[in-house]
């Protein structure tokens, strides 16, 4: 493993399992902005119908809900019914929260499917996560970005439209990965020690260092380069090919999604 000689495979796995599982998931956060407008613009929220709420979601272009409707139409109908019931109360915050919780519940329900997701869909979902992180790095200070890794979108205050678009893409690509796993026939498999070794080599080739690995594994608050280090992790994982690459991507995604 080159410069990683003496660094155990278990430590490589820790880089992924310890750090990635606490990375933020904003599923539902973006979706809420598409729904509260139905409430805010309705003269009589008690008369809202599921058709009106669904129409509003579609008119606002929510990629998360579009993906749910495409991949899990029955679940989509249930979610819209739940949100409609809350929307009839006329409270915008409750609509946002209902949206967020409904999508998060689906995310947790289908997390176990990821180990069977095809490489292409897993790569799309992981790349969306990478794009979001790179966006945060470009727009925020190192301290805020580091907090984003630990706390999620709350560290960003009130996300602007660009961040919401990124979050929407993160959620949509994930549900497409869920759907592809559900409808496919690939065997479920977690990353092996050999797979993690390949990731370690790729991490070094992407410019990573043992110090960065340690910082990620410990989520070190003192390490200013934590966000760039995690970005290198994504950059290392995305090009990995074949079954090892699929195992790495799907395992990383599962650790993100299951929390």
C-alpha positions as CSV (number, residue, x, y, z in Angstrom):
1,X,0.0,0.0,0.0
2,X,3.0,2.3,-0.5
3,X,3.1,5.1,2.0
4,X,0.2,3.4,3.9
5,X,2.4,0.5,4.9
6,X,1.6,-0.4,8.5
7,X,-1.8,1.3,8.3
8,X,-4.3,-1.4,8.9
9,X,-7.3,-2.2,6.7
10,X,-9.4,-1.7,9.7
11,X,-8.3,1.9,9.9
12,X,-9.2,2.3,6.2
13,X,-12.7,1.0,7.0
14,X,-12.9,3.4,10.0
15,X,-12.3,6.3,7.6
16,X,-15.5,5.3,5.9
17,X,-17.7,4.0,8.7
18,X,-16.9,6.5,11.4
19,X,-16.9,9.6,9.2
20,X,-19.4,9.0,6.5
21,X,-22.2,7.8,8.7
22,X,-22.4,11.2,10.3
23,X,-22.4,13.2,7.0
24,X,-25.6,15.1,6.5
25,X,-28.7,13.9,4.8
26,X,-31.1,16.6,3.8
27,X,-33.8,14.5,2.3
28,X,-37.1,16.2,2.8
29,X,-35.5,19.5,3.7
30,X,-35.5,20.6,0.1
31,X,-38.9,19.1,-0.5
32,X,-40.6,21.2,2.1
33,X,-40.1,24.4,0.1
34,X,-42.2,23.0,-2.6
35,X,-45.1,22.1,-0.4
36,X,-45.6,25.1,1.9
37,X,-46.4,27.3,-1.0
38,X,-49.6,25.3,-1.4
39,X,-50.6,26.2,2.1
40,X,-49.4,29.8,1.9
41,X,-51.3,30.4,-1.3
42,X,-54.6,28.7,-0.4
43,X,-57.5,30.8,0.8
44,X,-59.0,27.8,2.6
45,X,-56.4,25.2,3.5
46,X,-59.1,22.9,4.9
47,X,-60.3,22.3,1.4
48,X,-57.0,21.2,-0.1
49,X,-57.0,17.9,-1.9
50,X,-54.2,15.4,-2.5
51,X,-54.5,16.2,-6.2
52,X,-53.8,19.9,-5.5
53,X,-50.8,19.1,-3.3
54,X,-49.4,16.6,-5.8
55,X,-49.9,19.2,-8.6
56,X,-48.0,21.8,-6.6
57,X,-45.1,19.4,-6.0
58,X,-44.9,18.7,-9.7
59,X,-45.2,22.3,-10.8
60,X,-42.3,23.3,-8.5
61,X,-40.0,20.7,-10.1
62,X,-39.1,18.7,-7.0
63,X,-36.6,16.1,-8.1
64,X,-36.9,14.2,-4.9
65,X,-40.6,13.7,-5.1
66,X,-40.4,13.0,-8.9
67,X,-38.0,10.2,-8.2
68,X,-40.2,8.8,-5.4
69,X,-43.2,8.9,-7.7
70,X,-41.3,7.2,-10.4
71,X,-39.6,4.5,-8.3
72,X,-42.2,4.0,-5.6
73,X,-45.6,5.2,-6.8
74,X,-47.6,3.6,-3.9
75,X,-45.3,5.3,-1.3
76,X,-45.6,8.6,-3.2
77,X,-49.4,8.4,-2.8
78,X,-49.2,7.7,0.9
79,X,-46.7,10.6,1.4
80,X,-49.0,13.0,-0.4
81,X,-51.9,11.9,1.7
82,X,-49.9,12.5,4.9
83,X,-48.8,15.9,3.8
84,X,-52.3,16.9,2.6
85,X,-53.7,16.1,6.1
86,X,-51.1,18.4,7.7
87,X,-51.5,21.1,5.0
88,X,-55.2,21.3,5.9
89,X,-54.2,22.6,9.3
90,X,-52.8,25.7,7.5
91,X,-49.4,25.7,9.3
92,X,-46.4,26.2,7.0
93,X,-43.8,24.9,9.4
94,X,-45.8,21.7,10.0
95,X,-46.0,21.1,6.2
96,X,-42.2,21.5,6.0
97,X,-41.7,19.1,8.8
98,X,-44.2,16.6,7.5
99,X,-42.4,16.6,4.1
100,X,-39.0,16.2,5.7
101,X,-40.1,13.3,8.0
102,X,-42.0,11.5,5.3
103,X,-39.1,11.4,2.9
104,X,-36.6,10.6,5.7
105,X,-38.8,7.6,6.7
106,X,-38.7,6.3,3.2
107,X,-35.0,6.8,3.1
108,X,-34.5,4.7,6.2
109,X,-37.0,2.1,5.0
110,X,-35.1,1.4,1.8
111,X,-31.5,1.9,3.0
112,X,-30.9,-1.9,3.0
113,X,-31.6,-2.0,-0.7
114,X,-28.4,-0.1,-1.5
115,X,-26.1,-3.1,-1.2
116,X,-27.8,-4.4,-4.4
117,X,-27.7,-1.1,-6.3
118,X,-25.9,-1.1,-9.7
119,X,-22.6,0.8,-9.9
120,X,-23.9,3.5,-12.2
121,X,-26.8,4.5,-9.9
122,X,-24.6,4.3,-6.8
123,X,-22.0,6.5,-8.5
124,X,-24.7,9.1,-9.4
125,X,-25.8,9.3,-5.8
126,X,-22.3,9.5,-4.4
127,X,-21.3,12.1,-7.0
128,X,-24.3,14.3,-5.9
129,X,-23.1,14.1,-2.3
130,X,-19.6,15.1,-3.6
131,X,-21.0,18.0,-5.5
132,X,-22.9,19.2,-2.5
133,X,-19.7,19.1,-0.3
134,X,-17.7,20.9,-3.0
135,X,-20.4,23.6,-3.2
136,X,-20.2,24.1,0.6
137,X,-16.4,24.3,0.5
138,X,-16.6,26.9,-2.2
139,X,-19.1,29.1,-0.5
140,X,-18.4,28.7,3.2
141,X,-15.4,29.0,5.6
142,X,-13.5,25.9,6.6
143,X,-15.1,26.1,10.1
144,X,-18.6,26.2,8.7
145,X,-17.9,23.4,6.3
146,X,-16.4,21.2,9.0
147,X,-19.6,21.8,11.1
148,X,-21.6,20.9,8.0
149,X,-20.0,17.5,8.0
150,X,-20.9,16.9,11.7
151,X,-24.3,18.7,11.9
152,X,-25.8,18.6,8.4
153,X,-27.6,21.6,6.7
154,X,-28.3,23.2,10.1
155,X,-24.7,24.4,10.0
156,X,-25.5,26.5,6.9
157,X,-28.2,28.6,8.6
158,X,-30.9,29.1,6.0
159,X,-29.7,27.4,2.8
160,X,-30.1,29.5,-0.4
161,X,-31.7,28.3,-3.6
162,X,-28.5,26.8,-4.9
163,X,-28.0,24.7,-1.8
164,X,-31.6,23.5,-2.0
165,X,-31.1,22.5,-5.6
166,X,-28.1,20.4,-4.5
167,X,-30.0,18.8,-1.7
168,X,-32.8,18.0,-4.1
169,X,-30.4,16.3,-6.4
170,X,-28.8,14.3,-3.5
171,X,-32.3,13.0,-2.6
172,X,-33.4,12.2,-6.1
173,X,-30.3,10.3,-7.1
174,X,-30.6,8.2,-3.9
175,X,-34.2,7.2,-4.6
176,X,-33.2,6.3,-8.2
177,X,-30.5,4.0,-6.7
178,X,-33.1,2.5,-4.4
179,X,-35.4,1.9,-7.3
180,X,-32.7,0.3,-9.5
181,X,-31.7,-2.0,-6.6
182,X,-35.3,-3.0,-6.1
183,X,-35.9,-3.8,-9.7
184,X,-32.5,-5.3,-10.5
185,X,-31.0,-8.7,-9.7
186,X,-27.5,-7.8,-8.4
187,X,-26.3,-9.7,-5.3
188,X,-26.1,-7.8,-2.1
189,X,-22.5,-7.3,-0.9
190,X,-20.6,-5.2,1.6
191,X,-17.1,-3.9,0.9
192,X,-14.4,-6.4,1.9
193,X,-10.9,-5.8,3.3
194,X,-9.5,-6.0,-0.2
195,X,-12.0,-3.4,-1.4
196,X,-11.0,-1.0,1.4
197,X,-7.4,-1.5,0.4
198,X,-8.2,-0.5,-3.1
199,X,-9.9,2.6,-1.7
200,X,-6.8,3.4,0.4
201,X,-4.6,3.3,-2.6
202,X,-7.0,5.4,-4.6
203,X,-7.1,7.9,-1.7
204,X,-3.4,8.3,-1.9
205,X,-3.5,8.7,-5.6
206,X,-6.1,11.4,-5.2
207,X,-3.7,13.3,-3.0
208,X,-4.8,12.0,0.3
209,X,-2.5,11.6,3.3
210,X,-2.5,9.5,6.5
211,X,-3.0,12.6,8.5
212,X,-6.2,13.3,6.5
213,X,-7.4,9.8,7.0
214,X,-6.9,10.1,10.8
215,X,-8.7,13.5,10.8
216,X,-11.7,12.0,8.9
217,X,-11.8,8.9,11.2
218,X,-11.8,11.1,14.3
219,X,-13.9,14.0,12.7
220,X,-11.2,16.3,14.2
221,X,-12.5,19.7,15.0
222,X,-9.0,21.1,14.9
223,X,-8.2,19.8,11.4
224,X,-9.0,22.7,9.1
225,X,-8.7,20.5,6.0
226,X,-11.4,18.1,7.0
227,X,-13.8,19.0,4.1
228,X,-11.1,18.7,1.4
229,X,-10.0,15.4,2.9
230,X,-13.6,14.0,2.7
231,X,-13.8,15.4,-0.9
232,X,-10.7,13.4,-1.7
233,X,-12.4,10.3,-0.3
234,X,-15.3,10.8,-2.7
235,X,-12.9,11.5,-5.5
236,X,-11.1,8.2,-4.7
237,X,-14.2,6.1,-4.5
238,X,-16.0,7.3,-7.6
239,X,-13.7,6.0,-10.3
240,X,-13.3,2.5,-8.7
241,X,-14.5,-0.1,-11.2
242,X,-16.0,-3.5,-11.2
243,X,-17.5,-5.3,-8.2
244,X,-14.9,-3.7,-5.8
245,X,-16.0,-0.2,-6.9
246,X,-19.7,-1.1,-6.6
247,X,-19.1,-2.5,-3.1
248,X,-17.3,0.6,-1.9
249,X,-19.9,3.0,-3.3
250,X,-22.9,1.2,-2.1
251,X,-21.3,0.6,1.4
252,X,-20.5,4.3,1.7
253,X,-24.0,5.3,0.7
254,X,-25.5,2.9,3.1
255,X,-23.5,4.3,6.0
256,X,-24.7,7.8,5.0
257,X,-28.4,6.8,4.5
258,X,-29.1,4.5,7.4
259,X,-28.8,7.2,10.1
